[in-house]
Amino acid sequence: MLGSQDALRPKKLLITGASGFLGWHLCSEAQSDWQVFGVTYTHDIKVSGCSMVSVDLRDFASLKQLMQAIQPDAVIHAAAQARPHVCQAQPQATFSINVEASWLLAALCADQNIPLLLISTDLVFDGQHPPYSETDAVSPINRYGEQKVMAEQGMVERYPQTLICRMPLMFGVVPHAPSFMQSLIQKLQAGQPLPLFEDEFRTPVSGFDAARGVLMALGKGKGYIHLGGPDRMSRYEFGQHLVNTLGFPISRLQGCLQADVDCSAPRPADVSLDSSLAFSLGYAPQSVAQALSCLLAVT
Ligand SMILES: NC(=O)c1ccc[n+]([C@@H]2O[C@H](COP(=O)([O-])OP(=O)(O)OC[C@H]3O[C@@H](n4cnc5c(N)ncnc54)[C@H](OP(=O)(O)O)[C@@H]3O)[C@@H](O)[C@H]2O)c1
């Protein structure tokens, strides 16, 4: 029988990738309801109310030891090499963090029979038939997308209770883990022109809304859920919202096409997510315009 102290103590949530963009938002949002243990690797960061531990998740012995030491009640696996051009250039090196570590974590969570949530991506789709719902077949066109599909499928094989959250493009301001938005702001502030794709579409969401969506989904069952934002827009349209919010002239933006730029990893045209399942469960992310004005008002 549990003592009264044990019964009152919040449950333990292990969050991998805690030092990353999404992981930092997850730790910040989860710590009011959970006893949070964040896993970092090269960045030694602190988040108020959370305990941090540094582990290379590619080291299977260390990962097993971590799970034994913490005995989490639930796990969110957000750690990854999430830059498509790095996965494209180093498919073997990135396979070990993006795929093998995910598979091992699934086996360890299966042993403990605890909720496990994988953070996946809209880039599991080829961008030809948007918007994508949870029942659409995966069709990745770059190594990163292929690795995420292997992680998803291998985790479900090893632990059918796994919940997969497919995330859209995320934006926000985290000093040690910048999103794409921060480099846009730096260029604007430096007076540089800002070329942005007019023919690449996503359903962007702020890091805070993404984290709230993930925490809402945790424990809601197994399978797949899409956590896209309410707006489908091109990168150029995102830039329009950004310059409007920051008060820069629209002339600083330069529209361009995917074909104009030589990218090492192929880029899908439109991986907009259909997130109606999540919306029906209470996921309510802000529009891009609303989220930008909140984020940039406080930074
Ligand atoms: N950012 C987006 O727009 C986006 C969109 C869709 C899906 N996603 C997915 O969301 C998740 C989080 O993405 P993010 O943008 O937050 O990534 P990020 O900022 O690049 O952070 C990656 C995290 O993974 C950790 N990590 C990398 N290699 C590791 C290793 N060998 N052992 C332990 N930890 C390791 C990093 O730790 P250190 O920094 O301490 O080294 C960091 O905490 C990823 O699964 C990504 O695929 C991201």
Ligand as a Chemical Component Dictionary entry (heavy atoms), coordinates in Angstrom:
data_LIG
# 
_chem_comp.id                   LIG 
_chem_comp.type                 NON-POLYMER 
_chem_comp.pdbx_formal_charge   0 
_chem_comp.three_letter_code    LIG 
# 
loop_
_chem_comp_atom.comp_id 
_chem_comp_atom.atom_id 
_chem_comp_atom.alt_atom_id 
_chem_comp_atom.type_symbol 
_chem_comp_atom.charge 
_chem_comp_atom.model_Cartn_x 
_chem_comp_atom.model_Cartn_y 
_chem_comp_atom.model_Cartn_z 
_chem_comp_atom.pdbx_ordinal 
LIG N1  N1  N 0  11.193 21.863 -34.798 1  
LIG C1  C1  C 0  10.180 21.552 -35.601 2  
LIG O1  O1  O 0  9.608  22.431 -36.275 3  
LIG C2  C2  C 0  9.707  20.113 -35.665 4  
LIG C3  C3  C 0  8.646  19.818 -36.550 5  
LIG C4  C4  C 0  8.133  18.525 -36.562 6  
LIG C5  C5  C 0  8.661  17.566 -35.722 7  
LIG N2  N2  N 1  9.708  17.860 -34.905 8  
LIG C6  C6  C 0  10.194 16.812 -33.992 9  
LIG O2  O2  O 0  10.086 17.326 -32.677 10 
LIG C7  C7  C 0  11.130 16.782 -31.866 11 
LIG C8  C8  C 0  11.870 17.925 -31.197 12 
LIG O3  O3  O 0  12.404 18.758 -32.214 13 
LIG P1  P1  P 0  13.191 20.078 -31.817 14 
LIG O4  O4  O 0  13.043 21.035 -32.945 15 
LIG O5  O5  O -1 12.816 20.461 -30.449 16 
LIG O6  O6  O 0  14.687 19.545 -31.851 17 
LIG P2  P2  P 0  16.014 20.261 -31.319 18 
LIG O7  O7  O 0  15.739 21.638 -30.823 19 
LIG O8  O8  O 0  17.034 20.084 -32.396 20 
LIG O9  O9  O 0  16.414 19.368 -30.062 21 
LIG C9  C9  C 0  16.843 18.048 -30.221 22 
LIG C10 C10 C 0  16.951 17.439 -28.844 23 
LIG O10 O10 O 0  17.432 16.078 -28.975 24 
LIG C11 C11 C 0  18.521 15.903 -28.097 25 
LIG N3  N3  N 0  19.433 14.886 -28.607 26 
LIG C12 C12 C 0  20.003 14.837 -29.831 27 
LIG N4  N4  N 0  20.857 13.781 -29.895 28 
LIG C13 C13 C 0  20.799 13.163 -28.689 29 
LIG C14 C14 C 0  21.454 12.031 -28.120 30 
LIG N5  N5  N 0  22.330 11.298 -28.833 31 
LIG N6  N6  N 0  21.166 11.682 -26.842 32 
LIG C15 C15 C 0  20.281 12.415 -26.114 33 
LIG N7  N7  N 0  19.627 13.490 -26.588 34 
LIG C16 C16 C 0  19.901 13.866 -27.868 35 
LIG C17 C17 C 0  19.185 17.270 -28.001 36 
LIG O11 O11 O 0  20.001 17.348 -26.832 37 
LIG P3  P3  P 0  21.188 18.465 -26.693 38 
LIG O12 O12 O 0  20.677 19.722 -27.347 39 
LIG O13 O13 O 0  21.358 18.614 -25.202 40 
LIG O14 O14 O 0  22.376 17.908 -27.372 41 
LIG C18 C18 C 0  17.946 18.163 -27.936 42 
LIG O15 O15 O 0  17.451 18.191 -26.615 43 
LIG C19 C19 C 0  11.998 15.935 -32.766 44 
LIG O16 O16 O 0  11.618 14.586 -32.617 45 
LIG C20 C20 C 0  11.650 16.433 -34.158 46 
LIG O17 O17 O 0  11.818 15.411 -35.088 47 
LIG C21 C21 C 0  10.258 19.124 -34.847 48 
# 
loop_
_chem_comp_bond.comp_id 
_chem_comp_bond.atom_id_1 
_chem_comp_bond.atom_id_2 
_chem_comp_bond.value_order 
_chem_comp_bond.pdbx_ordinal 
LIG N1  C1  SING 1  
LIG C1  O1  DOUB 2  
LIG C1  C2  SING 3  
LIG C2  C3  SING 4  
LIG C2  C21 DOUB 5  
LIG C3  C4  DOUB 6  
LIG C4  C5  SING 7  
LIG C5  N2  DOUB 8  
LIG N2  C6  SING 9  
LIG N2  C21 SING 10 
LIG C6  O2  SING 11 
LIG C6  C20 SING 12 
LIG O2  C7  SING 13 
LIG C7  C8  SING 14 
LIG C7  C19 SING 15 
LIG C8  O3  SING 16 
LIG O3  P1  SING 17 
LIG P1  O4  DOUB 18 
LIG P1  O5  SING 19 
LIG P1  O6  SING 20 
LIG O6  P2  SING 21 
LIG P2  O7  DOUB 22 
LIG P2  O8  SING 23 
LIG P2  O9  SING 24 
LIG O9  C9  SING 25 
LIG C9  C10 SING 26 
LIG C10 O10 SING 27 
LIG C10 C18 SING 28 
LIG O10 C11 SING 29 
LIG C11 N3  SING 30 
LIG C11 C17 SING 31 
LIG N3  C12 SING 32 
LIG N3  C16 SING 33 
LIG C12 N4  DOUB 34 
LIG N4  C13 SING 35 
LIG C13 C14 SING 36 
LIG C13 C16 DOUB 37 
LIG C14 N5  SING 38 
LIG C14 N6  DOUB 39 
LIG N6  C15 SING 40 
LIG C15 N7  DOUB 41 
LIG N7  C16 SING 42 
LIG C17 O11 SING 43 
LIG C17 C18 SING 44 
LIG O11 P3  SING 45 
LIG P3  O12 DOUB 46 
LIG P3  O13 SING 47 
LIG P3  O14 SING 48 
LIG C18 O15 SING 49 
LIG C19 O16 SING 50 
LIG C19 C20 SING 51 
LIG C20 O17 SING 52 
# 
